[in-house]
Amino acid sequence: MNAAAVCKSGLSFEGTAGSGFRIPLGAAADVGGAEDGFRPMELMALGLAGCTAMDVISILRKKQQAVTAFEVRVEGERAVEHPKVFTRIVVEYRVRGHGIDPQAVDRAVTLSRDKYCPAQGMLAKVVPIEHRVVTEQDPPRD
């Protein structure tokens, strides 16, 4: 796996990876940035959200859960002093569907957390990660 950040101007970069995709990277105005791209720490949180989301939805589909909406939200608290690392992370899984089994959702989250998600496995070594699960049932189908 490889990645690169190429300076475009000031604190504006274009990130690339071996997959060939590109993403704008930028800094906040209060540190001289142009507010024109993702902050690197946002991408770490987004990487965690995407990694565990892909695991959980894949597991739920294999368990034949009728998911109609799925979202993973990551909130990271950061240190006040530099290097302003994450000091606590909360991952919230929001699952909606028909006849969703809350135990199936909990098991999928546990498998992602403990076995499949490398982003979670890596970050959990240095920062506490809390998990919340919200399961909502859709009205019965006609």
N, C-alpha and C positions, 0 to 999 in steps of 0.2 A: 504494500500500500504506500502511496506517496501523495504528497500535496505540496502546493507552492502558493506563495502570496507575492504578486507582482505589483510594485508601486506604480500607480497611475499619475498621482500628483498629491502633494501634501501628505495627509494621512489617509488617503483613499487608495485602496488596493483592489485587485481582482484575484480571488482565490480560485485555484484550479486543483483538480485531483485526477488520479489515474483513470477514473471513470469517464473523464472528458467534460464533466459539467463545470460550469463557472458560477461564481457567486460574488456579489459586491461586498467588500469589507470596508468599514469606515469607523471613524471615531466620533465621539460626542463633541459638540461645539465648545463645551467648557474646557476641553483639552486641546483645542485647535483643529478639531475635525470639521468636516463638511456635512455631517449627518447624512451620509449617502450610502450607507451599507450596514450590514450586520456587524455588531461588536463581536470580537472573538469569544467572550464569555457567553454571549447569547447563543453562539453556535455550539458551545459545549452543552448548554441546557437543551437546545434544540436536538442535538445529537442523542442525548439521553432520551428525550421524549420520543423521537423517531425510532430509536432502537427498541425500546420496550414496547412501544405501540405496535410495531410490526410483529413482535413475538406474540403479544396478547391476542391480537385479532386473528392471527394464524391459528393459535391454539383454540380460540373460541369457535372458529369455523370448523376445525376438525371435530370439536365436540358438538357440532351441529346446532349451535346457538343462533337464534334468529335475530342477529344484531341489525338494528336499523340506523343507529348513530353511535359513533365511538370517537372519543377524544382523550388525549393525554395532555395534561397541563403540568408544567414543571415550574416551580417557584424556587429560586435560589437566593438565600440570604448571603451577603458578602461582608467580609471584614472591612472595617473602616480604614485601616492603615494598609499601605501597599505591602504586598502585591494584590490586595483585595480579593483573596481567594474565596471560594464558597465556604461558608461555615456551617450551613445547614441547607438541605434540599428537601422539598416536599414534592412528591409525584402523585398527582391525582388522576385516577382513571375514571372516566364517565362513560358508562355503557347503557345503551337504551335498546329495547327490542321487545319481541313477543315471547313471553314465557321464559325470559332470561333466568337462568339458575344462578343465584348469587354465589353458591359454592363453586360452580364452574368458573366464574369470574375470579374469585379469590385464588383458586388453584392455578389459573393461567397467570395471574400476577406473580404468585409465588415461584412458578417455574421460570418466568422471565427474570425475576430478581435473583434467584439462586442458581440458575443453570445456564440460561441462554443469552442474556443481554451483556455483551462485553463492556459497553459503556457504563452500565450499572455496576458490574463487577469491578471495574477499575476505579470509578469514583467512590464507591463504598469503602474502599481501602483508606481514603483520606478525609471523607466528610460523611457525617450522619445523613442517611436518607430515610425519610418517613414516607409511607405509602398510605393513600386514602383511596377508597373505592366507593363510587356512587353508582348504584344500579337503579334504573328506572324502567318500569314496564309500560309498553304501549298499550292502548285500549285493545280489547279483543277484536279480531278481524270479523267482519260480517260474513 
